[in-house]
């Protein structure tokens, strides 16, 4: 099995297993933590580079849509004449997204597929967007070239991705604190598919340019985020490398890890809230003319 296929299979297994289940079960918590990013993306989708509002009746593609939070937020802006399509490889998360869209009677539909490979109808979308959903492709140039083919000439691209782990200490606190107790934690490797794969803005710029996008604009966004202190243990035991590994440990080790990691988060706790600043990129581009 080649490395690209192995990476794809690993991602598919992850997002159709424990990681997906954690997101679905903690959907309200995650939505609350990431709400500032939803607001940023919706605002960015409301205008193109020329300041023209993405009007009612537009067609939008949401890549790595997960449980559909941003999909539905943009759907509300498009109105009944528009339509948004969410694509994701996670069946559990899409099941949740479809249920939410049906309940909201939103102009949205969903595709279970890898956006890198899926044969979208060419030149269909006025805009392509993503909130933390584009860092997991095993071939990012190929993926964004496929999204370019799905977009109309001049279509808008907007996505948010994490900057590096050094700028996001909250995101790595759990694994750093747990490492002495859980030596088999999955390692993070720069430029490999994963949360911080787009930390290097120059790399992101090269990927988009090679894939047929132009007018590339990458801006740092430092975003204040909060979650209830009462949810902190559930948060760090379900998500990230520690969340993927903790279920395999014995009860004694788990108790030690929880105690150690919870103490490591003390600098972020202010009363009944956990507060941290999340470092991200807001990336904008336009589909080059044929």
KASUL-V406673 format. One record per pair of residues at least 4 apart in sequence whose C-alpha atoms are under 7 Angstrom apart, sorted by the first residue. I is the first residue (numbers start at 0). GAP is how many residues later the second one is. Records with the same first field share a line. If there is no record, write none. Layout:
I=GAP, GAP
This chain:
0=4, 5
1=4
2=4
3=4, 134
4=4
5=4
6=4, 131
7=4, 130
8=4
9=4
10=4
11=4, 77
12=4
13=4, 5
14=4, 5, 74, 75
15=4, 74, 75, 76
16=4
17=4
18=4, 220
19=4, 70, 72, 73
20=4, 71
21=4, 216
22=4
23=43, 69, 72
25=4
26=4
27=4
28=4
29=4
30=4
32=192, 193, 194
33=4
34=4
35=4
36=4
37=4, 32
38=4
39=4
40=4
41=4, 32
43=114
44=9, 113
45=7, 8
46=4, 5, 6, 7
47=4, 5, 108
53=4
54=23
55=22, 23, 25, 26
56=21, 24, 25, 26
57=20, 24, 25, 68
58=23, 24, 25, 66, 67, 68
59=23, 24, 25, 65, 66, 67, 68
60=23, 24, 25, 64, 66, 67, 68
61=9, 23, 24, 25, 66, 67, 68
62=23, 24, 25, 52, 66, 67, 70, 71
63=23, 24, 66, 69, 70
64=6, 21, 22, 23, 65, 68
65=22, 27, 28
66=26, 27, 29, 30
67=4, 29
68=4
69=4
70=4, 13, 15
71=4, 29, 34
73=4
74=4, 8, 9, 31, 32, 33
77=4, 5
79=27
81=25
82=24, 25
83=23, 24, 25
84=23, 24, 25
85=23, 24, 25
86=23, 24, 25, 26, 28
87=23, 24, 25, 26
88=23, 24, 25
89=4, 22
90=4, 21
91=4
92=4
93=4, 16
94=4
95=4
96=4
97=4, 12
98=4
99=4
100=4, 5, 7
101=4
112=5
113=4
114=28
115=21, 26, 27, 30
119=30
120=29
121=27, 28, 29
122=26, 27, 28, 29
123=26, 27, 28
124=25, 26, 27, 30
125=25, 26, 29, 30
126=24, 28, 29, 30
127=28, 29, 30
128=28, 29, 30
129=4, 28, 29, 30
130=28, 29, 30
131=28, 29
134=58, 59, 60, 62, 63
135=57, 58
136=6, 56
137=55
138=4
139=4, 67
140=4, 66, 67, 69, 70
141=4, 69
142=4
143=4, 64, 67
144=4, 66, 67
145=4
146=4
147=64, 139
150=4, 136
152=134, 135, 136, 137
153=132, 133, 134, 135
154=131, 132
155=129, 130, 131
156=127, 128, 129
157=125, 126, 127
158=123, 124, 125
159=120, 121, 122, 123
160=37, 119, 120, 121
161=33, 34, 36, 37, 117, 118, 119
162=4, 33, 35, 36, 116, 117, 118
163=4, 32, 35
164=4, 7, 31
166=112
167=110, 111
168=4
169=106
171=4
172=4, 91, 92
173=4, 62, 68, 87
174=4, 66, 67
176=83, 84, 87
177=4, 79, 83
178=4, 6
180=76
184=56, 57, 60
185=55
189=7
190=6, 7
191=5
192=4
197=6
199=4
200=4
201=4
202=4
203=4
204=4, 11
205=4
206=4
207=4, 5
208=4, 5
211=75, 76
212=72, 73, 74, 75
213=71, 72, 73, 74
214=70, 71
215=68, 69
216=66, 67, 68
217=63, 64, 65, 66
218=62, 63, 64
219=60, 61, 62
220=58, 59, 60, 61
221=55, 56, 57, 58
222=54, 55, 56
223=52, 53, 54
224=50, 51, 52, 53
225=47, 48, 49, 50
226=46, 47, 48
227=4, 44, 45, 46
228=40, 43, 44, 45
230=4
231=4
232=4, 29
233=4
234=4
235=7
236=5, 6, 9
237=5
238=4, 5
239=4
240=4
241=4
245=8
248=4, 5
249=4
250=4
251=4
252=4
253=4
254=4
255=4
256=4
257=4
258=4
259=4
260=4
264=4
267=6, 7, 8
268=4, 5, 6
269=4, 5
